[in-house]
Amino acid sequence: MLRIALAQTAPVLGALDENFARHHELIEEAREGGAALVVFPELGLTGYQLQDLAAEVAMRLDDPRLASLAAATGGLSATVSFVEESGDHRLFIAAALMEDGEIRHVHR
């Protein structure tokens, strides 16, 4: 049986540091609760009603904050969502699968 934790969060619009910290806390809670997978809501790292903030909160996949969050996934998997800035500066709503300390897949 696979134990899945659904992270019920209220991300703060544009407050990336605060939202990342909350994700770290919830990953640890999920691990302590025996979850194999923790699922975060769409745009949980950035907040949802972005409008003019999208470019300001967009992250590239090599962002150290994403790497730190991925590193926290030892022993479980997590899906997180954010605004991704591509190499050609286009913005996408992205969902990343993180496990074993790495970003394994990104869906746009």
C-alpha positions in Angstrom: 0.0 0.0 0.0 1.2 3.5 -0.8 0.7 6.2 1.8 0.1 9.6 0.2 0.1 12.9 2.0 -1.9 15.8 0.6 -0.4 19.1 1.6 -3.1 21.5 2.4 -1.4 24.9 2.2 -2.4 28.5 1.8 0.6 29.8 -0.1 1.3 33.5 0.3 1.3 35.3 -3.0 4.8 36.1 -4.1 6.4 35.1 -0.8 8.8 32.5 -2.1 10.9 32.2 1.0 7.9 31.7 3.2 6.3 29.2 0.8 9.6 27.2 0.4 9.9 27.0 4.2 6.4 25.7 4.6 7.1 23.1 1.9 10.2 21.9 3.8 8.1 21.6 7.0 5.3 19.6 5.3 7.8 17.3 3.6 9.3 16.5 7.0 5.8 16.0 8.5 4.9 13.7 5.7 8.1 11.7 6.2 7.4 11.4 10.0 3.9 10.2 9.1 5.2 7.4 6.9 4.1 8.9 3.6 5.8 7.7 0.4 4.5 10.7 -1.6 3.5 14.2 -0.7 1.5 16.2 -3.2 1.4 20.0 -3.0 -1.2 22.2 -4.8 -0.7 23.9 -8.1 1.5 27.0 -7.8 2.1 26.2 -4.1 5.5 27.7 -4.2 4.4 31.0 -5.7 0.8 31.6 -4.8 -1.9 31.3 -7.4 -3.4 34.7 -8.5 -0.1 36.0 -9.9 -1.1 38.3 -12.7 1.7 40.8 -12.9 3.9 38.9 -10.4 4.5 35.9 -12.7 7.8 37.2 -14.1 9.1 38.2 -10.7 8.4 34.8 -9.0 9.4 32.6 -12.0 12.3 30.2 -11.3 14.6 28.3 -13.6 15.1 24.7 -12.9 18.6 25.3 -11.6 17.3 27.6 -8.9 19.2 26.7 -5.6 15.9 26.8 -3.7 14.5 24.0 -5.9 17.6 22.0 -5.4 17.3 22.5 -1.6 13.7 21.3 -1.7 14.6 18.3 -3.8 17.4 17.5 -1.3 14.8 17.3 1.4 13.0 14.4 -0.3 15.3 11.7 0.8 13.1 8.7 1.6 10.0 10.0 -0.1 8.7 11.6 -3.3 7.1 15.0 -3.7 5.3 16.9 -6.4 5.6 20.7 -6.2 4.3 23.4 -8.5 5.8 26.8 -9.5 6.1 29.3 -12.4 9.1 28.1 -14.4 11.1 30.4 -16.7 12.5 28.5 -19.7 15.8 29.1 -21.3 14.1 31.3 -23.9 12.4 33.3 -21.1 8.9 31.9 -21.6 6.8 31.3 -18.4 5.1 28.0 -17.7 3.0 26.6 -14.8 5.2 23.7 -13.9 4.9 20.6 -11.7 8.1 18.9 -10.6 8.4 15.3 -9.3 11.2 15.3 -6.7 12.6 12.1 -5.1 15.8 10.8 -3.7 17.2 14.4 -3.5 16.7 15.2 -7.2 14.2 16.7 -9.6 13.2 13.6 -11.6 10.6 15.1 -14.0 9.0 18.5 -14.8 5.6 18.7 -16.5 4.6 22.0 -18.1 
